[in-house]
């Protein structure tokens, strides 16, 4: 049996002092600790704001970081 997870495209990406917040196209938000993503945590505001929304994730070209929405939903930390 396959579960319909809905639209996993990111609509917006925001950062708080301690969290990454991704809002999906269908209105859901995923909030994860910024500690899970060392490259993003160490990045400057300019580097964090330069991202590309991909079909199933987000890419930050300045720091060569890629996060999948499915991985975020599963609670996967960056390696």
Secondary structure, DSSP 8 states (H G I E B T S, - for coil): ---------EEEEEE-SSEEEEEETTS-EEEEEGGG-HHHHHS-HHHHH--EE-SSEEEETTTTEEEEHHHHHTT----
